[in-house]
Amino acid sequence: MDKGRIGMNESQDQQKEKRAANRGFAAALVSGLAAVFLASCASTGGRYGPGAGVFDTVVVDAGHGGKDQGARPRRGATEKVLALDTARRLAAALRADGLRVIETRKGDYGVPLCNRVAVSNRAARSVFVSVHFNWVKRSGPHGIEIYYNDLRSMRLAANILKQALGAYPTNNRGIKKRGLYVLRNNRRPAVLCELGFISSPRENRSVQSPTVRQHLAELVAAGILAERAGRNP
């Protein structure tokens, strides 16, 4: 036998074994990192955070009221009127679906922001949904956007937005993090819904329609129910 050749073959076999071991280690490392990543996603709820958790009560907040008119369109009802009408329709839709509903206002009167938040903070196992309509100086901007302030409210905002966009032809302006008073001081998952621009003549015509507002209310309710079921939008 050629001992030199045998030694060479043994060396080559050892190198192959080392390479195979290294490949196995690398594969195990990648698999482990993937598992950690997936577990992290699962624990935080993935793209939209952990979600609102378990709730059986919805605090429905109609924006503005009383002396506070909110936004004023060139034609039709002001924001406080549109918000109250839509919020009352939303409350009815949620009750029909078996949820407990607390309304921060049921008529044309003012409610301080701190009182709106206090109602929400006292309500256990609840989420807070504030109803508004948007306005800017220019007539061009249009669309629906939903504001949230903390991670647990993010998926609720996304679920509502996904549904509400089907109410009438409009633009998806997304979900946005904002430190608004009723959001940042709320101990419950909380969102503020801007359901259209009444500064846009086209969009104002849509939301001035009771039929469209009813559709908006039903779809916002559907978004809340999707969140309650733990669904990702």
C-alpha positions in Angstrom: 0.0 0.0 0.0 1.0 3.6 -0.6 0.9 5.1 2.9 1.3 8.6 1.5 -1.8 8.2 -0.6 -3.7 6.7 2.3 -2.7 9.7 4.4 -3.9 12.0 1.7 -7.2 10.2 1.3 -7.8 10.4 5.1 -7.0 14.2 5.0 -9.5 14.7 2.2 -12.2 12.7 4.1 -11.6 14.8 7.2 -12.0 18.0 5.2 -15.2 16.7 3.7 -16.5 15.9 7.1 -15.7 19.4 8.4 -17.4 21.0 5.5 -20.5 18.9 6.0 -20.5 19.7 9.7 -20.2 23.4 8.9 -23.1 23.2 6.5 -25.2 21.5 9.1 -24.3 24.2 11.7 -25.2 27.0 9.3 -28.5 25.3 8.4 -29.3 24.9 12.1 -28.4 28.5 12.8 -30.6 29.8 10.0 -33.5 27.6 11.2 -33.1 28.8 14.7 -33.0 32.5 13.7 -36.2 31.9 11.6 -37.9 30.3 14.5 -37.0 33.3 16.8 -38.2 35.7 14.2 -41.6 33.9 13.7 -42.0 33.7 17.5 -41.4 37.4 17.8 -44.0 38.1 15.1 -46.5 35.9 16.8 -45.9 37.6 20.2 -46.4 41.1 18.8 -49.2 40.3 16.3 -47.0 40.7 13.2 -47.2 43.8 11.0 -50.0 45.5 12.9 -48.9 44.8 16.5 -50.6 42.7 19.2 -54.1 43.9 18.5 -56.7 45.3 20.9 -57.2 42.0 22.8 -60.4 40.8 24.3 -63.3 43.4 24.4 -67.1 43.3 24.5 -67.7 47.1 24.8 -67.2 49.9 22.3 -67.1 53.5 23.3 -68.5 55.4 20.3 -67.4 59.1 20.3 -69.2 61.5 18.0 -66.7 64.4 17.4 -67.5 68.0 18.2 -71.0 69.1 19.3 -72.8 72.1 20.7 -70.9 75.4 20.0 -68.1 73.4 18.4 -69.3 73.0 14.9 -66.2 71.2 13.7 -65.5 71.6 9.9 -68.0 73.5 7.8 -68.5 72.5 4.2 -69.7 75.0 1.6 -72.9 73.1 1.3 -74.8 70.8 3.7 -74.5 69.8 7.3 -71.5 70.7 9.4 -69.1 68.1 10.8 -70.7 67.9 14.2 -74.0 66.9 12.6 -72.5 64.4 10.2 -70.3 62.9 13.0 -73.3 62.5 15.4 -75.5 60.9 12.8 -72.8 58.5 11.7 -71.9 57.6 15.3 -75.5 56.9 16.2 -75.8 54.6 13.2 -72.5 52.9 14.2 -73.8 52.4 17.8 -77.0 50.8 16.4 -75.0 48.5 14.1 -72.7 47.4 17.0 -75.7 46.7 19.3 -77.3 44.6 16.6 -74.1 42.6 16.5 -74.3 41.9 20.2 -71.8 44.4 21.6 -72.3 46.7 24.5 -72.0 50.3 23.3 -71.4 53.5 25.3 -71.9 56.8 23.4 -70.1 59.9 24.6 -72.8 62.1 23.2 -76.3 61.4 21.9 -77.3 64.9 20.9 -76.1 68.4 19.9 -74.2 69.4 23.0 -70.5 69.8 23.8 -68.5 67.2 25.7 -65.0 68.2 26.9 -62.2 66.0 25.6 -61.2 64.9 29.1 -64.7 63.7 29.7 -64.7 61.6 26.5 -61.5 60.0 27.6 -62.8 59.5 31.2 -65.8 57.6 29.8 -63.5 55.3 27.9 -61.0 54.8 30.8 -63.9 53.7 33.1 -65.1 51.1 30.6 -63.4 47.7 31.1 -62.8 45.4 28.2 -63.5 48.2 25.7 -62.2 50.0 22.7 -62.7 53.7 21.8 -63.8 54.8 18.3 -64.1 58.5 17.6 -66.0 59.6 14.4 -65.0 62.7 12.5 -64.9 64.1 9.0 -61.9 65.9 7.5 -61.4 69.4 6.2 -58.5 71.4 4.7 -58.3 74.7 2.9 -57.8 73.2 -0.5 -60.6 71.3 -2.2 -58.4 68.7 -3.8 -57.5 66.3 -0.9 -59.9 63.4 -0.4 -60.0 60.0 1.2 -60.4 58.1 4.5 -57.7 57.9 7.1 -57.6 56.4 10.6 -55.4 57.7 13.5 -54.0 55.6 16.4 -51.4 56.4 19.0 -50.2 53.0 20.4 -49.2 49.7 19.0 -52.2 47.8 20.4 -54.6 50.2 18.5 -52.8 49.8 15.2 -54.6 46.7 13.9 -58.0 48.1 15.0 -57.2 51.2 12.8 -56.2 49.0 9.9 -59.3 46.7 10.1 -61.6 49.7 10.2 -59.9 51.4 7.3 -60.0 48.2 5.2 -63.8 48.0 5.6 -64.7 51.7 5.5 -63.0 52.2 2.1 -65.9 50.2 0.5 -68.5 52.8 1.6 -68.1 55.1 -1.4 -65.5 55.9 -4.1 -62.6 57.5 -2.3 -58.9 57.4 -1.6 -57.0 55.2 0.9 -55.0 57.7 3.0 -53.8 54.9 5.3 -53.5 54.6 9.1 -51.4 57.2 10.9 -49.9 57.5 14.3 -51.0 60.7 16.0 -50.8 62.0 19.6 -54.3 63.4 19.6 -55.7 64.1 23.1 -58.4 61.4 23.0 -55.9 58.9 21.8 -52.8 59.6 23.9 -54.7 59.9 27.2 -56.8 56.8 26.6 -56.0 53.6 28.6 -58.0 51.5 26.1 -57.2 50.7 22.5 -58.4 53.9 20.7 -58.7 55.2 17.1 -60.0 58.3 15.5 -61.7 57.9 12.1 -61.6 60.6 9.5 -64.3 59.3 7.2 -64.0 61.8 4.3 -63.1 65.4 3.4 -66.1 67.7 3.5 -63.8 70.3 2.0 -63.8 68.2 -1.2 -67.0 69.0 -3.2 -67.2 65.4 -4.6 -66.6 63.8 -1.2 -68.9 66.2 0.6 -71.7 65.2 -1.7 -71.2 61.6 -0.8 -71.1 61.9 3.0 -74.0 64.3 3.0 -76.1 61.3 1.9 -77.8 59.4 4.7 -77.4 56.2 2.7 -73.6 56.7 2.5 -73.4 57.4 6.2 -75.4 54.3 7.0 -73.0 52.3 4.8 -70.0 53.9 6.5 -71.4 53.0 9.9 -72.0 49.4 9.0 -68.5 49.0 7.5 -66.8 50.6 10.5 -68.7 48.2 12.6 -67.5 45.4 10.4 -63.9 46.5 11.0 -64.4 46.5 14.7 -65.9 43.0 14.6 -62.9 41.9 12.5 -60.6 43.2 15.2 -62.6 41.5 17.9 -62.2 38.2 16.0 -58.4 38.8 15.9 -58.2 39.0 12.1 -55.3 40.8 10.3 -56.5 43.2 7.6 
